[in-house]
């Protein structure tokens, strides 16, 4: 999670930058908010690999969203990879 937050922080500093999650890799990430409060405009989030949600309700903490994009100007999401939200873990707890 820290690596994602750090990569997002760097991408936000440059207008029209791209954050790429490369193919062939799987990333386990906890709840995260990609916020644009301090971002330049026209950021691209490119998912070519796979991201999976934690299976523990403890790992998700108090957030209701697993992935959140908010307060962004001109965000582009390119989604060629896989998002596995671990389904019932989020609504059965």
N, C-alpha and C positions, 0 to 999 in steps of 0.2 A: 504494500500500500504506500509506503514512504517513497518508493521509486516512482510510482505513478504520480504522486503529488509533486515530487521534484520535477519530473518531466513536464507536467502541466504548467508549473510555475515558470519554467524556462520558455516553453512554447508561448505562453501568454505575453511575454515581454517583446515579442516580434510580430508585427502585423503580417497576416497571411502566412503564418508558419503552419507546419503540419506535425502532429504527434502520431507516430506510427507504431502499432503493435504488430510486429512482424509475423509472417506465416510460419507454421511449424512449431510455434511455442504456445504453451498453455499458462495462463496467469490466474492465480487465485487472488481475488481482491475482495476486500471487505467493502462495506458501504462507503461510497465516495461521492463527493459533490464537485463537479468540475464547474467552478464558479468563474464568472467573467468580471467580477467586480473590479479587478485590477488588470484586466486583459486588454490587449490591443484587439482590433477587429479582424474578422475573416480568418479565424483559426479553423483548421481542419483536423478532425479526429478520425484516424484511419485504422479500422480494425481488420487486420488480415489473419490474425491468429485466433486463439480461443481464450475467452475469459470465463471464469466460473465463480459463482457466489459461494460464500462459506455455508456450511451445513449447520452451524451452531448459531442459535439465537443470541448467545453471548457475544459472538464475533460481530454481529450486526449492531449491537448497542441500541441506542434509542432512535436511530434513524428509521423511517418508514420506507424510504427508497433505497434501493441497492445502488443504482447508477442514476446520477442526477446531473443534468446540464442546465445551468441557470444564469441569468443576467449576462448573456453573451450577445455580441453584435456580429451577425453574419456567420454563425457557426455552420460548418458543413460536416456531416457525418458520413463517412464512406464505410460501408459494412459488407465485407466479403468473407469475414470470419464467422465465428460461432459465439453466441452469448448463451451460457447455460446458467440460468438463475436458480437452479436446484429446486424449482417448483414448490412443492408442498411445505417445505421448511418455512417459507415466508408466510403462509396463511394458516398453518396448523398450530403454531405456538400461541 
